[in-house]
């Protein structure tokens, strides 16, 4: 019985969250943003995190990357009030 229980628990475990850090900027469309680090920009969106108040800040976002390379943020930690 124990191996069956372990298999069920592993299947129900959430996938580990991804993180991205960098400078947050407004995207091309309403409600979209980009985060840039090391010259690489990643598209960001979120239904649960208010990103607008952090435009121009250095942040770390936690969430998940979709198959298109867009990041869905579920948590934000501000690292700096500027992108310098």
N, C-alpha and C positions, 0 to 999 in steps of 0.2 A: 504494500500500500504506500509506503514512503516514496518510492520512485514516481508513482503516479501523482502524488500530492506535490512533489517538487516540480514535476513537469507542468502542472497546472499553475503553480505560483510563478514559474519563469515565463510562461506564456502571458500571464496577466501583468507582469512587471512593465512599467512605462519605459519607453526608450529614453536613454540619457539625453539631457538637454544640450543644445549647442550654444556657444557664446561667440559674439563678435564685439570687438572694441574699436573705437575710433571717433571721428568727428561726424556728428549728425547734421544733415542738411535736408532741406525740403526737396522732394522729388519733382518730376515734371507734371504729375497729375495730383489733384486734390487728394489728401489723405495718404500720400506716399512720401517716402523719405529715402535717403541714402546714408550709409555709414561708410566712411572712407578711412582706410588705414594702409600705410605703406604703398600708396598710389593705387590701391584696389578699392573700387566702389561696389557696395552690395546694396541692392534694393531692399527696403524695409517697409513692413506694414504691421499694424497691430490693432486689434479690436479691444484689447484689455489695458493697454498702456497709453497714457497721454504723451505722445512724442513731441507735439508742437512746442511745448514749453522748454524743450531741451535742444532746439535747433541752435547750432553754433557752440554746443558743449561737447566735451569729450566724455563719452559714455561707454558702458559695457552693457550689452543687451543679451538676455538669455531667452531662448525660444527654440525654434526649429527651422531648418533650411528645407525648402521644398525642392521638388525635382527640377525646377527651372532656375534654381539658384537664388530665389527670393527668400528673405528671412522674415518669419512671423514672430515678433517679439512678445513675450509674456511677462517679462520682468526687465526693469531698467535700474542700473546703478550709475549715478553720476560720478565721474572721476575728476572733472575740472569744468569750471564755468566758461572756459574758452577752448579753442582748438589749437592753441599755440604749443 
